[in-house]
Amino acid sequence: MKMIDYDKLHATFKPSGYVSNGADNIANYLICELCIQSGSGLARFLNVDSCFDNHMALRIWVQKRLDANLGYAVDDMCSQLQSELYGLLPQTGYGY
């Protein structure tokens, strides 16, 4: 009996919105840790399709980063992606 690899199947037929369990877990951590609100606008900073809301845009961005860094350690990637995310977002001045 042939086994179906659903992750591979989803990746083939839904490339712009496919998110693995690992990417989903890391994105959930970042959403909670950084208090990322649902809504829109984050996609343009992450260079993903603007049809996605903030949470899905972050998930897709994390998936792209994981695909580019095969053999990653989850804890290291969480820290690395958090740093990269800070670098991509505009810094607001709380001027004095």
Phi, psi and chi 1 to 4 in degrees:
 res  aa     phi    psi   chi1   chi2   chi3   chi4
   1 MET       -  133.6  175.9 -178.0  -95.6      -
   2 LYS   -82.2  134.1 -174.6  172.8 -178.7  172.9
   3 MET   -92.9  139.6  -60.5  -61.1  -68.1      -
   4 ILE   -99.0  124.8  -62.4  172.2      -      -
   5 ASP   -90.4   96.8 -176.6   -7.5      -      -
   6 TYR   -66.5  -34.3  -73.2  101.9      -      -
   7 ASP   -61.4  -44.9  -78.2  -22.6      -      -
   8 LYS   -66.6  -39.5 -172.0  174.5 -178.6  179.0
   9 LEU   -63.1  -45.5 -176.1   64.7      -      -
  10 HIS   -63.8  -40.8  -76.9  123.2      -      -
  11 ALA   -63.3  -34.3      -      -      -      -
  12 THR   -71.2  -43.7  -58.4      -      -      -
  13 PHE   -97.8  -11.6  -68.8  105.9      -      -
  14 LYS  -134.1   60.1  -64.6  177.4   87.6  176.3
  15 PRO   -65.0  -31.0   23.0  -30.7      -      -
  16 SER   -82.8  -16.8   67.6      -      -      -
  17 GLY  -127.1   13.0      -      -      -      -
  18 TYR   -78.4  133.1  170.5   73.0      -      -
  19 VAL  -136.0  124.1  178.5      -      -      -
  20 SER   -76.2  168.6   67.1      -      -      -
  21 ASN   -61.9  -38.8  -72.4  -22.8      -      -
  22 GLY   -63.7  -43.7      -      -      -      -
  23 ALA   -66.2  -38.8      -      -      -      -
  24 ASP   -63.0  -43.3 -167.1   43.2      -      -
  25 ASN   -65.0  -43.7  -68.5  -23.5      -      -
  26 ILE   -66.1  -42.2  -68.3  172.6      -      -
  27 ALA   -63.3  -41.3      -      -      -      -
  28 ASN   -60.8  -39.9  -73.5  -21.6      -      -
  29 TYR   -61.7  -47.6  167.3   79.3      -      -
  30 LEU   -64.9  -38.8  -67.5  172.1      -      -
  31 ILE   -60.5  -45.6  -71.9  167.3      -      -
  32 CYS   -70.9  -45.3  -69.6      -      -      -
  33 GLU   -65.1  -38.3 -168.4   68.7   22.3      -
  34 LEU  -101.2    3.7  -56.9  174.9      -      -
  35 CYS    53.2   49.9  -59.7      -      -      -
  36 ILE   -78.6  121.2  -63.8  173.5      -      -
  37 GLN   -81.8  152.7  -61.6  176.9   -2.5      -
  38 SER   -69.7  162.1   60.3      -      -      -
  39 GLY   136.2 -155.2      -      -      -      -
  40 SER  -137.0  167.1   61.0      -      -      -
  41 GLY   117.9  -26.6      -      -      -      -
  42 LEU   -70.9  -30.1 -174.1   59.0      -      -
  43 ALA   -56.9  -38.8      -      -      -      -
  44 ARG   -67.5  -29.6   67.6 -175.1  169.4  123.2
  45 PHE   -77.0  -28.0  -64.5  108.3      -      -
  46 LEU   -91.5   -2.0  -58.6  179.1      -      -
  47 ASN    60.0   45.8 -160.7   24.7      -      -
  48 VAL  -121.9  168.9  -61.1      -      -      -
  49 ASP   -56.5  131.6 -166.6  -17.0      -      -
  50 SER   -73.3   -2.7   62.0      -      -      -
  51 CYS   -74.4  -12.7   71.1      -      -      -
  52 PHE   -89.8  143.3  -62.7  113.6      -      -
  53 ASP   -73.9  174.9   69.2   -2.0      -      -
  54 ASN   -56.3  -46.1  -69.7  -14.3      -      -
  55 HIS   -67.2  -43.5  -68.7  174.5      -      -
  56 MET   -70.4  -37.0 -169.3   61.9 -174.1      -
  57 ALA   -60.2  -42.5      -      -      -      -
  58 LEU   -65.1  -41.7 -176.7   65.5      -      -
  59 ARG   -60.2  -43.8  -74.8 -179.3  171.2   85.6
  60 ILE   -67.2  -40.3  -67.7  168.2      -      -
  61 TRP   -62.2  -43.9  177.5   75.8      -      -
  62 VAL   -61.8  -42.8  168.1      -      -      -
  63 GLN   -60.4  -43.4 -178.0   64.8   54.5      -
  64 LYS   -61.4  -40.9  -73.7 -179.2  179.3 -178.3
  65 ARG   -67.8  -38.4  -60.1  -60.6  -62.1  131.4
  66 LEU   -66.9  -39.6  -65.9 -176.6      -      -
  67 ASP   -62.1  -31.6  -69.3  -15.1      -      -
  68 ALA   -81.3  -15.5      -      -      -      -
  69 ASN  -125.8   70.6  -67.8  -66.4      -      -
  70 LEU   -66.2  148.0  -62.0  176.0      -      -
  71 GLY    76.8   29.8      -      -      -      -
  72 TYR   -80.8  156.4   61.3   88.7      -      -
  73 ALA   -99.9  133.8      -      -      -      -
  74 VAL   -57.6  -47.0  173.6      -      -      -
  75 ASP   -62.8  -41.7  -69.4  -22.2      -      -
  76 ASP   -64.9  -41.6  -67.3  -20.6      -      -
  77 MET   -67.3  -36.7  -80.4  -53.8  -72.7      -
  78 CYS   -59.1  -47.1  -76.2      -      -      -
  79 SER   -65.6  -44.7  -61.6      -      -      -
  80 GLN   -63.2  -46.0  178.2 -177.9  -22.8      -
  81 LEU   -68.8  -33.7  -66.9  177.6      -      -
  82 GLN   -63.4  -42.4 -171.9  169.9   -4.1      -
  83 SER   -65.4  -43.7  -64.3      -      -      -
  84 GLU   -63.3  -39.0  -72.8 -178.3   30.2      -
  85 LEU   -63.2  -42.6 -171.7   57.8      -      -
  86 TYR   -59.5  -37.4  -82.2  127.0      -      -
  87 GLY   -70.2  -28.1      -      -      -      -
  88 LEU   -82.3  -26.6  -68.8  173.1      -      -
  89 LEU   -85.2  146.2  -61.9  176.9      -      -
  90 PRO   -67.7  140.8   23.2  -30.1      -      -
  91 GLN   -91.0  123.5  -58.5  -58.9  -45.0      -
  92 THR   -88.0  140.9   57.3      -      -      -
  93 GLY   -93.0  125.9      -      -      -      -
  94 TYR  -102.3   56.4  -62.3  101.5      -      -
  95 GLY   -53.5  148.7      -      -      -      -
  96 TYR  -114.4      -  -80.9   88.5      -      -
